[in-house]
Amino acid sequence: MRRSWWVATASLAMALALGTAPRADAQTGTIRCESRGATREQCAIDRGARVELARQLSSNPCRQNVSWGVGSGYIWVTNGCRAEFSVSALATTLPNSEYASPMQIRA
């Protein structure tokens, strides 16, 4: 029992030292995000997810980087844009040390 606790603790410490914990496949699906009038709203998604406008629901235009966009862990909408967005979150893996050192990785 002591050995398995030590292995689990060491694995967690390594993941934290690299700035992120590895995880399995993240959510994939459709999310509805709505702005009423000129308000800016944010809808939570997984960080690093790929987002595409699936279906516009408003009469006001939904234009990427104008009335909707993606931040780090959220979709934002403004100026009356109401839409359904297709969210595809990729599986998170530890970075390849050939391309990034642990000091370059940010969570």
Summary of the structure (lengths in Angstrom):
residues: 107
radius of gyration: 18.6
end to end distance: 31.4
largest distance: 61.8
contacts: 269
relative contact order: 0.26
helix: 15%
strand: 34%
